[in-house]
Amino acid sequence: MEKEKQIQKEKQTPRENIESEEMLIRISGYDIPGSKNVYVGLTKVKGVSWGISNFTCVNLKIPRNKKISELSKEEIAKIEQFFKEANITNFLKNRIFGFEDGETKHYIGSNLDIKKDFDIRRLRKIRSYKGVRHSSGLPVRGQRTRSHFRKRGKAVGVKRSK
């Protein structure tokens, strides 16, 4: 009996042998493990927070506790289209009153990285305080430098022993 079961398992297609925990589902250019819930899995996409993940699940009427591996291709397409259109309320968006056009937008993935990089370049170019801190590799948002941020060898306020 056991040998027959093993033979049947070997005859199954490779798709059937793969468990849902090992599957990776690609959404908006990011691989998400199939074992994750939709609510948790969508946060693996860069630029998608917990609030946006919840907003997506509620608007598209997808159960939050449904596994990513159980999503149909139509549901995945709906999620990607929802992210592209950015039908998100303004307070959840990550680009409020953008510098170039003054519009509120939401960026996901590599577009978010590019916008962030251009912002830092602009700050460096105009030599603002934040730009100077970025270029010297020091903390930008007012953190302490005396007891932290020594990993790069740029200690402030303390002499380094040689």
N, C-alpha and C positions, 0 to 999 in steps of 0.2 A: 504494500500500500504506500509506504513512504517513498519508495523508488519511483512509483507511478506519479506521485505528486511532484517530485523533483523533475521528472521528465516533462511534465506539463508546464512547470515554471520555465524551463529552458526553451520550450517551444513558443512561449508567449512573445509578442513583439517587444522590442526594447522600450517602447513608450509605456507599456503596461508594467514593466519591471521597475521603472523609476517611480519612487514614492514621491508624494507631494512635498515632503520636506526637502528633498534634494533638487526639486525643479526650481529654475530661475525664470521669472516672468519679466519681460522688458517693458517698462513704462517710461515714456519720455526720455529714452536714452540711458536709463539706469536699470540694472539687474536687481530684482527684488526677490528674496527667497519665498518660495511658495508656501512655506509653513506659517508665514506672518499673516495676521489679520489685515484687512484692507486699511483700517484706521491707522495701524502702526506702520504698515508697509509703505504707504504713500509718503510718509515722512522721510523715507530713505532717498527721495528725489530732492536734489538740492534746490532750495527755494520754497519748499512745501513744509509749512510748520504744522503743528498739531491742530491749530485752528482752521487752517486751510484744508487739511485732511478731513476734518469733521464737516466743514462746510460742503466739501465735494461729495461726501457720502450722503449727506442730507438732501442736497439738491438733485443728485442723480438717483436717489432712492435705492442706494446700495447698502445692505446691512453692514454695519461697522465690524461685526465679528465674523464676517464671511472670510474665508481664506483666499489669499491672492491666487492660489492655484485653481480655485473653483470659478474664477472670473471667466466669462466667455469673451471671445474676441470682440464682440460688439460692445461689451461693457468697458473693455480696455480702450477701445477706440473712443468711446464716449468720454472717458476720463482724460485721455490725451487731448481731445478737442476742447474739453472744459478748461484745461490748463492753457491751451493756446489762445482761446478767446478771453481768458482772464475775467470770467464773469464772477468776480469776487468783490465783496463790499470793500470800500476804500480803506477802512481802518485795518484790514488784513493785508493790504498790498505792501510790497517791500520798497517801493520807489514813490514816495509821496512828494508831489510837487517837484519833479525832476529839474535838474539845473538847466538843461538845454531848452526844454519846451514848457516847463511848468505844469505838465500833466502828471496825473497819478497813474502809474503802471505797475505791473507785476512781472518780474523776470524769473525764469526757471533755468537751472542747469548752467551751461557755458555762457549764456547771455548775461547771467548774474555775475559771473566771474569777470567778464569783460567790462561791464559797467563799473564794478567795484575797482578794477585796476585803473580805468580811465579817471575815476574820481580821485584816487590817490595820486596819479600823475598830475592832475590839475592842481591839487593842493601843494605838491612839490614845486610846480612851476611858478605859482604865485607866491611861494615862500611863506605860506601861512604857518602858524605855530604847529598845527597838526601835520602839515607837510614836512616841516623840519624834523619833528619827532619821528615820522615814518622813515625819512631818509637816514636818520642816525640810528634807527633800530631800537628806539626807546619807547616806553608805553605812551600811548596817545591820549588816553581818557582819564588822566589824573591819578593813576596808581602810584604807589610808593616805589622809589627806586633805590632806597638805601639798603633794604633787606631782601629785595627780589630782583629779578631780571639780570642776574649775573651770568647766565649761561653763555652769553656771547662775548664775555670778557669786557663789557662796557659798564663797569661799576661806576656809580656816581656817588660821591661823598665818602667813599672808603678807599684807602690806598691798597693796592694789591701787592701782596708780598711775592717776591720772585724767587 
